[in-house]
Amino acid sequence: MTSASPWWTPHVHADRRPRLLARNAIAAALRVWLAERDFIEVGTAALQVSPGNETHLSAFATEAIRPDGSRRPYYLHTSPEFACKKLLAAGETRLFSFGQVWRNRERGPLHHPEFTMLEWYRAGEPYEALMDDCAAFLALAAERAGTKRLTYRGREADPFAVPERLSVAEAFDRHAGIDLLATVAPDGATDGDALRAALTQAGIRTAPDDNWGDLFSRVMVERIEPNLGHGRATVLYEYPVPEAALARPSTRDPRVAERFELYACGVELANGFGELTDPAEQRRRFEADMDEKERIYGERYPIDEDFLAALALMPEASGIALGFDRLVMLATGAARIDDVIWTPVAE
């Protein structure tokens, strides 16, 4: 048995090159689109004191050695989010970051430990504006790749069609027959027993130690996500407050938050928010998520105190992160994320 030839082998590179050139064309077009709308591209430091405080986010840890020999821990950033929000606090109103981020515990057809994220922010604008941005980016990517369809593993979506907008509650009802919001109280408290009973009735397995968040994720993975973005993209919006640590609650219903995700061909492409700007509430959520992370993984990450201080100065804003490599995958019909990365990380 012989192993596959490495990516730098000339004949392998020749096969990969058309997709890589399409990647460059898409990146250039997105930068032009943003610049034409007065977005400023910013560079953010990859080394951060905190990589973020989401429960299931895993980071690469490193350390700086000072001239006196002392050491300070750092993390490679999992997103430029904290830095971008500090720039919003400093006075920027439309900005974007287009660069590398790192996430540990992730490797597969749709995951790579080092990947490219496009993140952009609109101060003083509603998060629905980001939904419109996403629709424009799908069409732009398809145009630059010379295709009329986004594809992934036999699934297709029309990048020029207006995306479907579907609330998370509607998705749970449609695809699992579950009344999700009946298990969420107006103050954000959740009823795990009620959700467990609903999963059992829907024929979805549960484990004795599953909490509400575990049950929510299982329905999402097994019943919801595979059915999103077929024929046209789907904007899945109004996540329950417990599943939106960085988003502000909706003025329409306190049980849900201004968070949405963009899907095409069953693949999650982007995650957007009406940004939370209450530092006390943000600290509470971070600490709760780190308690949960310690329960599951036996570790926790520090909280970036500078970020919480900046949050008090940050204007109302909406922000979003898009997995650029995944967008290129769908626009070029690639089967694996490695196929659209110029120099993949060795296994």
Buried (B, 14 or more C-beta within 10 A) or exposed (E): EEEEEEBEEEEEBEEBEEBBEBBEBBBEBBBEBBEEEEBEEBEBEBEBBBBBBBBEBBBBEEEEEEEEEEEEEBBBBBBBBBBBBBBBBEEBBBBBBBBEBBBBEBBEBBBBBBBBBBBBBBBEBEBBEBBEBBBEBBEBBBBBBEBEBBBBEEBBBBBEEEBBBBBBBBBBBEBBEBEBBEBBEEEBEBBBEBBBBBBEEBEBEBEEEBBBBBBBEBBBEBBBBBBBBBEBBBBBBBBBBBBBBBBBBBEEBBBBBBBBBBBBBBBBBBBBBBBBBBBEEBBEBBEBBBEBBEEEEEEBBBBBEBBBEBBEBBEBBBBBBBBBBBBBBBBBBBEBBBBBBEEBEEE
